[in-house]
Amino acid sequence: MSVQEAVVAKVLLEGELTLLSPLLIGSGVEDRENDRDIVILRDKDGTPYIPGTSLAGALREIMVGSCPEMVPWLLGDLDAMQSSLDFADVKLRDAHTVFRDGVAIDDYLGAAIPGAKYDFEAVERGATGHLRLEATLRGCHTAESDESTKAPLRQDVLAALKFLAAKMSEGFNLGAMTAKGLGSVRLEKGVLGLFDFKKKEAVRSWLSAVMPQAKDAPVKLKYDELKSDLHTPKTFYFRGEFSLASSLIIRRYGVESDGKAVATMLKSGDAAVIPGTTLKGVLRHRAAYIMENLGRDPEELNSLMGSSRADNAGSKSRLQVTETYIDLSQGILREKEHTRNRIDRFTGGTIDSALFTVHPLWQCREGTAFNLAFSIAEATPSEVGLALFLIKDLCQGKISLGGEQSIGRGILRGGKATLNYAGEEFVLSEAGQVTKGDKHKLAEYAAAFGKGV
């Protein structure tokens, strides 16, 4: 064995992985009996789990975007080195199944595309599982990799491992439909332990345990101080406060005992949900509208918002939204029953046996009802300019969310908003004034979009 291949240390990262939004890691098999297009991955006992391959892929993507020079040293490459990281599968506890559906929307008509509806199941947010990541460091990971295994470990290698731990503690994404808000997870109670085999106590601690644990490592690597520095300069971030100017319904259908159809607000536990698919869909539709009004081809959006068409294979969305969960216990929003009749468009009269009931949300008192957030990876100034126009339209109620928009539902009222881009933070007041940051830069971004550069 060469000096470079000799094992000189182990680093363990352990903690609890918690789902912050529904997780979709498909099994690749349809459930025709229950009419589900996508079903989640389960082990032989029927328990949902996160395969180590999904964790490895997600963390590789994070490192490629933030510290690409360290990718071969930790995650390997095809030519010279195998991965130094070993990911165990994460079996999920308290894993409840949630069913969602989606549909492709015609950008021009704003209506559903026939035959483009799909159904899928996911693991509901709140499920947890024990995460174990083991890094095997060899002679090549030391400061004098060509001479001695007794040399100290490379500081950039340890820094990259601490960065991964910090990023996982901050929150990252796994599985499918992450651009639409699914698969948001976070590492909690994480411990990053170093077993440096140059020291006898580390060797003894590692060899004496059947399954070594991070908490028993002689050295604990601290990474909490990195969390505040995880904003990537090339990524545009938006987070805004919103209230309802009208009512809101994102339908979940049911049937009452008397046979009357009922549509209630989509829920996650006791919280109402604005799914990422809803927000992503309306942003794309509005962006296409803006492009058309400027005389530009909406197909340009494929590089930003992705495309599932065969001729655009591999076009992944760089615009990523988050799911919004609304705590109804605060009393700012409240569900109220509204019974309606379907109308015959020819006669103008009601249709017999077509009574239905909806339970939309209404704003009951002043205050921020919920937050909306999205980001754009590798954003150009022109794309930031487009985002500014979308944010303005959201805040001014020109973009509606959810169903029954034809009767005035889903209109929002914007409040305070925070933007981050190119290392600078901007804060907008409820009136749209820039209270922090250089407003001239925002004007430059808007002008760049207008010029198409």
C-alpha positions in Angstrom: 0.0 0.0 0.0 1.3 3.4 -0.9 1.6 6.3 1.5 -1.3 8.1 -0.3 -3.7 5.1 0.2 -3.0 4.6 3.9 -6.0 5.4 6.2 -4.9 8.2 8.5 -8.2 9.4 10.0 -12.0 9.0 10.1 -14.6 11.8 10.4 -18.1 11.0 11.4 -21.2 13.2 11.0 -24.3 12.1 12.8 -27.6 13.7 13.7 -31.3 13.7 13.0 -32.5 14.4 9.5 -35.9 16.1 9.5 -38.2 16.7 6.6 -39.3 20.3 6.3 -41.5 19.7 3.3 -42.9 16.5 1.6 -40.2 14.2 0.2 -40.5 12.5 -3.1 -38.0 9.8 -3.9 -39.8 7.5 -6.3 -39.5 3.7 -6.6 -39.8 3.8 -10.3 -42.9 1.7 -10.3 -46.5 2.9 -10.8 -49.3 2.0 -8.4 -52.0 1.2 -10.9 -54.3 -0.2 -8.3 -54.5 3.2 -6.5 -54.0 5.2 -9.7 -50.7 6.8 -8.6 -48.2 7.7 -11.2 -45.3 7.9 -8.8 -45.0 6.0 -5.5 -42.3 6.5 -2.8 -39.3 4.2 -2.2 -39.8 1.8 0.7 -37.7 -1.0 2.2 -38.7 -4.7 2.5 -40.8 -3.9 5.6 -42.7 -1.1 3.8 -40.8 1.7 5.6 -39.9 4.8 3.6 -36.2 5.6 3.5 -33.7 7.9 1.9 -31.0 6.0 0.0 -27.4 6.9 0.4 -27.2 7.6 -3.3 -29.7 10.4 -3.0 -27.7 12.0 -0.2 -24.4 11.6 -2.1 -26.0 13.2 -5.2 -27.4 16.2 -3.3 -24.2 16.9 -1.5 -22.1 16.6 -4.6 -24.4 19.2 -6.3 -23.8 21.5 -3.3 -20.1 21.1 -3.4 -19.9 21.6 -7.2 -21.7 24.9 -6.8 -19.7 26.2 -3.8 -16.3 24.5 -3.6 -15.8 22.5 -6.9 -12.0 22.1 -6.3 -12.8 19.8 -3.3 -15.2 17.5 -5.1 -12.6 14.9 -6.3 -10.9 14.9 -2.8 -14.2 14.0 -1.0 -16.6 12.6 -3.5 -14.1 11.1 -6.0 -13.9 11.2 -9.8 -14.0 8.7 -12.6 -10.3 8.8 -13.4 -8.2 8.9 -10.3 -10.0 8.5 -6.9 -12.9 6.8 -5.3 -15.3 8.7 -3.0 -14.0 9.3 0.6 -17.6 9.6 1.9 -19.8 6.7 2.8 -23.5 7.5 3.2 -25.8 5.1 5.1 -29.4 4.8 4.1 -31.7 6.9 6.3 -34.8 5.0 7.5 -37.6 7.4 8.3 -39.6 7.4 11.5 -43.2 8.8 11.9 -43.4 8.7 8.1 -46.9 9.4 6.9 -47.9 9.4 3.3 -49.4 12.5 1.6 -50.9 12.5 -1.9 -50.5 15.3 -4.3 -51.4 16.0 -7.9 -50.2 18.3 -10.5 -50.9 19.4 -14.0 -49.1 21.2 -16.8 -50.4 24.7 -17.6 -50.6 26.2 -21.1 -48.6 29.5 -20.9 -50.8 31.2 -23.4 -54.3 30.1 -22.2 -53.5 29.7 -18.5 -55.5 26.5 -18.6 -54.6 22.9 -18.0 -53.0 21.0 -20.9 -55.2 17.9 -21.7 -53.7 14.7 -20.6 -51.0 16.4 -18.6 -52.3 15.6 -15.1 -50.3 13.4 -12.8 -50.7 12.0 -9.2 -47.9 11.1 -6.8 -47.4 10.3 -3.2 -44.7 11.7 -0.9 -43.5 11.4 2.7 -45.2 14.1 4.7 -43.0 16.7 6.4 -42.1 16.0 10.0 -40.7 12.6 9.5 -37.2 12.0 10.9 -34.3 9.6 10.5 -30.8 9.1 11.8 -28.1 10.3 9.5 -24.6 8.8 9.5 -21.9 10.0 7.1 -18.4 8.5 7.4 -15.4 10.1 5.8 -12.3 8.0 5.3 -9.2 10.2 5.1 -6.0 8.8 3.6 -2.4 9.9 3.1 -3.4 12.0 0.1 -5.5 14.1 2.5 -2.5 15.1 4.6 -0.4 18.2 4.1 2.6 16.1 3.0 0.8 13.3 1.1 3.9 12.2 -0.9 6.1 11.8 2.2 4.5 10.7 5.4 1.2 9.6 6.9 2.3 11.4 10.1 1.7 14.8 8.5 -1.2 16.9 9.7 -4.5 16.7 7.9 -5.1 19.2 5.1 -7.1 22.2 6.5 -9.0 22.6 3.2 -10.3 19.0 3.5 -11.5 19.6 7.1 -13.0 23.0 6.0 -15.0 21.3 3.2 -16.4 18.7 5.7 -17.4 21.4 8.1 -19.0 23.3 5.2 -21.1 20.2 4.3 -22.2 19.8 7.9 -23.1 23.5 8.1 -25.0 23.4 4.9 -27.0 20.3 6.0 -27.8 22.0 9.3 -28.9 25.1 7.4 -31.1 23.0 5.1 -30.8 21.4 1.7 -32.9 19.6 -0.9 -33.3 15.9 -1.7 -35.3 13.8 -4.2 -37.6 15.0 -7.0 -39.4 18.3 -7.6 -37.0 20.2 -5.4 -37.5 23.3 -7.6 -41.2 23.1 -6.7 -40.6 23.1 -2.9 -40.5 19.4 -2.2 -37.6 17.6 -0.5 -36.5 20.3 1.9 -34.6 18.7 4.8 -32.4 19.8 7.7 -29.8 18.1 9.9 -30.6 18.7 13.6 -28.4 17.9 16.7 -25.5 17.3 14.3 -22.1 16.2 15.7 -19.0 16.2 13.6 -16.3 14.0 15.2 -12.7 13.5 14.2 -10.7 10.3 14.8 -7.1 11.3 14.0 -5.2 8.0 14.0 -1.8 9.7 14.7 -3.1 9.7 18.2 -3.4 6.5 20.2 -6.7 7.5 22.0 -8.4 8.0 18.6 -7.2 4.5 17.4 -8.4 2.9 20.7 -11.7 4.7 20.6 -12.4 3.7 17.0 -11.3 0.0 17.3 -13.0 -0.6 20.7 -16.5 0.2 19.4 -18.7 -2.1 17.4 -20.2 0.9 15.7 -18.1 4.1 16.4 -20.2 7.2 17.1 -19.4 10.8 16.4 -20.1 11.8 20.0 -17.3 9.5 21.1 -14.7 11.1 18.9 -11.7 12.7 20.7 -12.1 15.9 18.7 -15.4 17.6 17.8 -15.2 19.8 14.7 -17.2 23.1 15.1 -19.2 24.3 12.1 -22.0 26.5 13.5 -20.0 29.7 12.8 -20.3 28.9 9.1 -24.1 29.0 8.9 -24.3 32.8 8.5 -21.9 32.7 5.5 -23.8 30.2 3.3 -25.5 32.6 0.9 -24.0 32.0 -2.5 -23.2 35.4 -4.2 -24.4 34.2 -7.6 -27.7 33.1 -6.2 -30.6 35.5 -6.0 -32.8 35.1 -2.9 -36.2 36.6 -2.2 -38.4 36.4 0.9 -41.5 38.5 1.4 -44.4 39.0 3.8 -47.9 38.8 2.4 -51.5 39.1 3.5 -54.7 38.4 1.6 -56.5 41.1 -0.3 -59.4 38.7 -1.0 -59.8 35.0 -0.2 -57.7 31.9 -1.0 -58.5 28.3 -1.9 -56.0 25.6 -3.0 -58.4 22.8 -3.3 -58.5 19.4 -1.6 -61.7 17.6 -2.5 -63.9 15.5 -0.3 -67.5 14.3 -0.1 -69.8 14.9 2.8 -72.1 12.2 4.2 -75.1 13.6 2.3 -73.2 13.4 -1.0 -72.5 17.1 -1.3 -69.1 17.9 -2.8 -66.8 19.8 -0.6 -63.5 21.6 -1.4 -61.3 22.5 1.5 -57.9 24.1 1.7 -54.9 21.8 1.2 -53.5 21.0 4.7 -50.4 19.6 6.3 -51.4 18.7 9.8 -53.2 21.7 11.1 -51.4 24.1 8.8 -52.8 25.3 5.4 -50.4 24.8 2.5 -49.5 26.9 -0.5 -47.6 24.2 -2.4 -44.5 25.0 -4.3 -46.1 23.7 -7.5 -48.7 26.5 -7.2 -46.2 29.3 -6.7 -43.8 28.0 -9.4 -46.7 27.7 -11.9 -48.0 31.2 -11.5 -44.5 32.7 -11.6 -43.8 30.9 -14.8 -47.1 31.9 -16.3 -46.6 35.6 -15.4 -43.0 35.5 -16.7 -44.2 34.2 -20.0 -46.8 37.0 -20.1 -44.1 39.6 -19.4 -41.9 38.2 -22.1 -44.7 38.2 -24.7 -45.5 41.8 -24.0 -41.9 42.7 -24.6 -42.0 40.9 -27.9 -39.7 38.2 -26.7 -40.0 34.4 -27.1 -41.2 32.8 -23.8 -39.1 29.7 -24.7 -36.2 31.8 -23.4 -37.5 30.9 -19.9 -36.5 27.3 -20.3 -33.0 28.0 -19.3 -34.3 29.6 -16.1 -37.4 27.7 -15.2 -36.6 24.3 -16.8 -38.4 22.3 -19.4 -39.6 18.7 -19.6 -39.8 18.6 -23.3 -37.9 15.9 -25.2 -35.9 18.5 -27.2 -34.9 20.2 -24.0 -33.7 17.2 -22.1 -31.5 18.1 -19.1 -33.0 21.6 -18.8 -33.3 21.9 -15.1 -35.0 24.7 -13.3 -32.7 27.2 -11.6 -35.7 29.0 -10.0 -36.5 27.2 -6.8 -39.5 28.0 -4.7 -40.4 26.9 -1.1 -43.6 25.5 0.2 -45.5 27.8 2.5 -47.2 26.6 5.7 -49.8 28.8 7.3 -50.4 28.6 11.0 -54.2 29.1 11.3 -54.1 29.1 15.1 -52.8 32.7 15.0 -56.3 33.8 13.8 -55.0 36.1 11.1 -56.6 33.8 8.5 -59.7 31.7 9.0 -61.6 29.2 6.9 -65.2 30.1 6.2 -67.8 27.9 4.4 -69.1 29.2 1.1 -71.9 27.2 -0.7 -72.3 27.8 -4.4 -74.4 26.6 -7.3 -73.0 25.7 -10.7 -74.5 27.8 -13.5 -75.6 26.7 -16.9 -73.8 29.0 -19.3 -76.5 28.7 -21.9 -79.6 29.4 -19.8 -78.0 31.3 -17.0 -79.9 29.2 -14.5 -78.6 26.8 -11.8 -77.8 23.2 -12.7 -79.8 20.7 -10.7 -77.8 18.6 -8.1 -74.8 20.8 -8.8 -74.5 22.4 -5.3 -71.0 22.4 -4.0 -69.3 23.9 -0.9 -65.8 25.4 -0.6 -63.9 26.4 2.5 -61.5 29.3 1.4 -59.3 31.2 3.7 -60.2 34.8 4.6 -58.1 37.5 6.2 -59.7 38.2 9.6 -57.4 40.8 11.0 -54.4 42.9 10.0 -51.0 41.4 9.9 -48.6 39.2 7.9 -50.5 36.0 7.0 -47.6 34.1 5.5 -44.2 34.4 3.7 -43.4 33.5 0.2 -39.8 32.7 -0.9 -37.9 31.7 -4.0 -34.3 31.7 -5.3 -32.5 31.6 -8.6 -29.2 29.8 -8.8 -26.4 31.3 -11.0 -28.7 34.3 -11.6 -27.7 36.8 -14.3 -28.5 40.6 -13.8 -31.2 40.2 -16.5 -32.8 37.3 -14.6 -32.7 39.3 -11.4 -34.5 42.1 -13.3 -37.3 39.6 -14.3 -37.5 38.5 -10.7 -38.0 42.1 -9.6 -41.0 42.5 -12.0 -42.5 39.2 -10.7 -42.1 40.4 -7.1 -43.7 43.7 -7.9 -46.7 42.0 -9.6 -47.0 39.6 -6.6 -47.0 42.5 -4.1 -49.5 44.6 -6.1 -52.0 41.7 -6.5 -51.5 41.3 -10.2 -50.7 37.6 -9.7 -53.4 35.4 -8.2 -52.8 32.1 -6.4 -54.9 29.0 -6.2 -58.4 28.2 -7.6 -61.5 30.2 -8.4 -59.5 33.2 -9.6 -62.4 34.1 -11.9 -64.4 35.2 -8.8 -61.6 37.2 -7.3 -59.8 34.7 -5.0 -56.1 34.4 -4.5 -55.2 38.2 -4.7 -52.3 39.1 -2.4 -51.1 42.2 -0.7 -47.3 42.5 -0.3 -45.5 43.7 2.8 -41.8 43.9 3.7 -39.4 42.0 1.4 -35.8 41.0 1.6 -33.5 40.4 -1.4 -30.0 39.0 -1.5 -27.7 39.1 -4.6 -24.0 39.5 -5.4 -23.2 39.8 -1.7 -25.6 42.7 -1.0 -28.9 42.7 0.9 -31.8 44.9 -0.2 -34.9 45.5 2.0 -38.1 46.8 0.5 -40.9 48.4 2.6 -44.6 47.7 2.2 -44.8 50.7 -0.1 -42.1 49.3 -2.3 -39.4 51.8 -1.2 -35.8 50.5 -0.9 -34.9 51.0 2.8 -31.6 49.1 2.6 -29.2 48.6 -0.2 -28.5 50.6 -3.4 -31.7 51.3 -5.3 -29.7 52.2 -8.4 -28.4 48.6 -8.6 -32.0 47.3 -8.6 -32.8 49.7 -11.4 -29.8 48.4 -13.3 -31.0 44.9 -13.0 -34.5 45.9 -14.3 -32.9 47.7 -17.2 -30.7 44.7 -18.0 -33.9 42.5 -18.3 -35.6 45.2 -20.5 -32.6 45.1 -22.9 -32.4 41.3 -22.9 -28.8 41.2 -21.8 
